[in-house]
Amino acid sequence: MDENKVKTDQPKVFLTRGDDGKLKAIAGEQNGKLITVDPTKENADRFLKIDTSGNALENFFKKFVSQFNHPSHTGVYAVSATAVDKVAAFLDKLIRIDYKDKALDPYRVKFEGKIRIEVEFTGKYQPLDLNKLDWKEVEKLGLSGENLQDALKAMVYGHKSPGLVEVKPVIEGQEFPMQARLSLEQQPDGSLKMQTHPKQEQPDFEKPFMGVLFTEQDKEQFQKTGHGGRVFDLELVAGGEKVPSLISLDKLTNRFEAMALKDIYIPQTLKNAPLSSEQQQGLKEGKAVWIEGMDKKVKQGEQPEKIDRFVQYNAANKNFDFKFSDEQRQQFNQERSNKQQGEAHEQKIPKARKLGEIWVYSKQAGVQLSHEDFNKLCNKEPVFVEGMQAKPKQQTADASGAQKVEATDQQGQKYNAWVWIDESKGKVRHSSKHPDQVRAIEAKQAAKSGQNIKPAAESQTQVVVNNEGKTNEATKHSTEPLRKGQAQPTEKQAEKKEQTQRQSPAAPKKGKGRKMG
């Protein structure tokens, strides 16, 4: 087959990695530099479209062959103009994972001597063909297409399963249940194989990884950030050549993942923030680099916003991690805590709770109690509340004089007071003094009032006769106590008195003797 021949006659749009790391459509060239635009339908009129069967393609790209063959460049991809936006989105995902992925080959423009394009595109992307997966082998893991439905949506595009999956491999007739991430791996014959990445409880720092034994400093970096933070010379193939690489931890499996430096692409801009050569070099070396002025991902309707973050390359995800500074993390955690407390405050505090015959309200004189204070109050503990405000009301005194220590402001102004449950009065009270002081004051007032009590007029005779033993003309012959309101003996009491007197012998009369001189 003629190496310049292509498999379709449709005009092609050419995609390449832009300065922001995303795939862009080539719109032309100016002064030896490529002009690129976003691969959207709105920009369709600006796309460079070349009949791939002619010589114009080679003449155009020969200026950029050395650039595209550079190890840090991901190359150029040719796609049909009819669905460039959909294909660009898919290819961008694959390139971010591994720009050498074989799934990209049908779209790759190759620069070997003469420019060679082998593109066969039907108009929409065909993901990995699951019919090429040996499902009998999959079933041996205790899996099926049904329970993998969600995971396969990511896996057919070259990703690992988003989360851990329960697998049950059978070895020598014995089942070994475990959790693992899954991925699909293309075999040389074009078939697909299900790969498992089992979860470990902890990262294994003692065992060499690809020929490297981690230092104490390495261990600290992995535990703190999830990344090695430096370049490691690894044996990607046991006993093979040492390859400079970055290492990160897969947070879901606690396993180390590596990526060779030659396969890592660091863009000139990140989220529309220009990167200096020093920042690019730092990212390439696996360091956490502070980058300012990046575009924040916003939802529809939100205003654009710039963010500053530490950025570090993640060899496990083949992408970048964006991390807070210590100050940002502290502020974020505080805001999140306040939000959670506010939500808990609104959801969990009831309006009132009944304790016996007493209703306890969570809002006292216009102030909403905190969850903690409301629980204390319901546990019959006093709480001090500030900024309360009650409607003016007429307060009446009781026998104890308790109104002297109540804190209610009769003018409706704000006040601070102790809020507590007074079981003796069957209500929740507010007082400027602590409840213990209030109880002591009221007990003293009650005792003093009890000493000065004067009986009612209708009970005065009863109190004098019964308590003090005094009599008057009406009661001098009665021996029984008078009852409430009684001023003289009843007929029965009088008769009983007379019977008692008749039965008793008369007292001898004293004789009057002559006074002796």
Salt bridges, closest charged atoms under 4 A:
ASP20 OD2 - LYS24 NZ 3.25
GLU29 OE2 - LYS63 NZ 3.04
ASP38 OD1 - LYS24 NZ 2.41
ASP92 OD2 - ARG96 NE 3.01
ASP105 OD1 - ARG108 NH2 3.15
GLU112 OE1 - ARG116 NH2 2.79
GLU118 OE2 - ARG116 NH1 2.99
GLU137 OE2 - LYS140 NZ 3.20
ASP150 OD1 - LYS153 NZ 3.94
GLU206 OE2 - LYS219 NZ 3.19
GLU216 OE2 - LYS219 NZ 3.17
ASP218 OD1 - ARG230 NE 2.96
GLU235 OE2 - LYS242 NZ 3.35
ASP250 OD2 - LYS160 NZ 3.48
ASP250 OD2 - ARG181 NH1 2.88
GLU257 OE2 - LYS160 NZ 2.56
ASP263 OD1 - LYS100 NZ 3.26
ASP263 OD1 - LYS262 NZ 3.51
GLU285 OE1 - LYS287 NZ 3.20
ASP295 OD1 - LYS306 NZ 2.50
GLU305 OE1 - LYS296 NZ 3.80
ASP321 OD2 - HIS227 NE2 2.79
ASP326 OD1 - ARG329 NH1 3.18
GLU372 OE2 - LYS376 NZ 3.94
ASP398 OD2 - LYS425 NZ 3.36
GLU406 OE2 - ARG429 NH2 2.60
ASP422 OD2 - ARG429 NH1 2.50
GLU423 OE2 - LYS380 NZ 2.88
ASP436 OD2 - HIS434 ND1 3.74
ASP436 OD1 - ARG439 NH1 3.29
GLU442 OE2 - ARG429 NH2 2.74
GLU468 OE1 - LYS470 NZ 3.50
GLU473 OE2 - LYS476 NZ 2.98
GLU480 OE2 - LYS496 NZ 3.13
